[in-house]
Amino acid sequence: MGEAQKKRSGLIGFLILVALLCGFLGFAGASLLAISAVLGEVGPPASDLSTTERVTLAGYLLSQAPAIDSPAGDPEASLDLVVESGASAQSVIDQLVAAGVLESGSLLRNYMRYRGLDIGIQAGSYEVTGAMTVRELASTLQTARPPEVVLTIVEGWRLEQIAEAIERANLSYSGQEFLAAAHAPSDHELATVTDAREGFLFPDTYRLEPDGSPQTFVEAALDNFLRRVDPALRQSFELQGLTLTQAVTLASIVEREAIVPEERPLIAAVFLKRLRSGLPLEADPTVQYAIGRQPNGDWWKAPLTLLDLEADSPYNTYRYDGLPPAPIAAPGLASLEAVGAPIDTSYLYFRAACDGSGRHQFAETFDQHLQNACP
């Protein structure tokens, strides 16, 4: 132990002794004066503490002073803490210890008791980490995060399905208001790329304020798209001869076609090869998008009939060559990456396998494609 540390330890021990003695003799003022001289920024004690509690807790905190402003637990540990109404301070501390966010439950409990913070823990949610100090944990637990609604945009959803999820959530706006915001003119960076929001609201889990606006949600999802679809991925689209909108449109079709994840790059490759060969895509999801919602409430009709394939819509890739005018759904990152890095293939056709596995049978010629038809 260094000389300075020895002196500090001796001083602390002396002041503890003085504090305890003063408290024993009834000189509460002298006791608190001696304690405050060392505690400094620890702050004043709670007004409801007895003299004995003040002296005892102060003595304990003096002995643990360096730990109060050191990481409280494992710096790598984190916890989305939820405190129910009526929960005790001890139950909260137990959760922190169990998560590794807090090493010494006694230190936090006694610090909060000394400061009177143990009775101020609010019900709600908190984001805490082991890198926080005991002082920071105690302070954080006094103010819960505003209530939030967790909403997930699922890969392959169209805007109307997001609207339906909003209707089920406890938000201040409706699904229709969301759709209006999604189609409204915007000064967002992506507005210069496309007027459509379909496909550009990145599928992810969002934490939303219940009283927020649909415009805020739309912009958050667009911002997320810009973060996730980084410059390297956009450059990969350019190498495939695709604009950003074209790449997202193709990825949205791949998202709806692929069930088995590892088939995405091959499905993307077949579609790109058909586009470059002048063949129509003939992708069922584009027809499903075109014909819209079914009487049973499903947005993606399956199976399709021959009459469905005749639907007169620019989204129907059986009737119109090339890509649809805009994405048909929200593609996930894996489908976007598949479009940017398709595998080399000679296949021009694929259809669903007949075993119910979700896989596809691929073919180089139309005759082979016909042979892959289910009996």
HUWO-V737359 format. One record per backbone hydrogen bond with DSSP energy under -0.5 kcal/mol. CO is the residue of the C=O (numbers start at 1). NH is the residue of the N-H. Records with the same first field share a line. If there is no record, write none. Layout:
BEGIN
CO=NH ; NH
END
This chain:
BEGIN
2=6
3=7
4=8
5=9
6=10
7=11
8=12
9=13
10=14
11=15
12=16
13=17
14=18
15=19
16=20
17=21
18=22
19=23
20=24
21=25
22=26 ; 27
26=28
27=31
28=32
29=33
30=34
31=35
32=36
33=37
34=38
35=38 ; 39
36=40
39=42
40=43
46=49
50=54
51=55
52=56
53=57
54=58
55=59
56=60
57=61
58=62
59=63
60=64
62=65
64=67 ; 68
65=68 ; 69
66=69
67=70
68=134 ; 135
70=134
72=103 ; 104
73=75
74=77 ; 130
77=130
79=81 ; 128
81=83 ; 126
82=84
83=124
84=87
88=92
89=93
90=94
91=95
92=96
93=97
94=98
95=99
96=101 ; 102
97=100
100=74
103=105
104=108
105=109
106=110
107=111
108=112
109=113
110=114
111=115
112=116 ; 117 ; 118
114=46
117=120
124=83
125=145
126=81 ; 128
128=79
129=132
130=73
132=72
133=137
134=138
135=139
136=140
137=141
139=142
140=143
141=122
145=125
147=210
149=151 ; 208
151=206
152=154
154=157
157=330
158=161 ; 162
159=163
160=164
161=165
162=166
163=167
164=168
165=169
166=169
169=171
174=178
175=179
176=180
177=181
178=182
179=183
180=184
188=191
189=192
190=193 ; 194
197=200 ; 201
200=202
204=153 ; 206
206=151 ; 208
208=149
209=212
210=172
213=217
214=218
215=219
216=220
217=221
218=222
219=223
220=224
221=202 ; 225
222=226
223=227
224=228
225=229
228=230
230=234
231=235
232=236
233=237
234=238
235=239
236=240
237=240 ; 242
238=241
243=247
244=248
245=249
246=250
247=251
248=252
249=253
250=254
251=255
252=256
253=257
254=258
259=261
260=263
261=264
263=267
264=268
265=269 ; 343
266=270
267=271
268=272
269=273
270=274
271=275
272=276
273=277
274=278 ; 279
275=278
282=284
283=286 ; 287
284=287 ; 288
285=289
286=290
287=291
288=292
294=297
298=294
299=301
305=309
307=310
308=311
311=313
313=316
315=317
316=319 ; 320
317=282
329=331
330=156
332=336
333=337
334=338
335=339
336=340
337=341
339=342
349=363
351=361
353=356
358=259 ; 260
359=353
360=362
361=351
363=348 ; 349
365=369
366=370
367=371
368=372
369=372
370=373
END
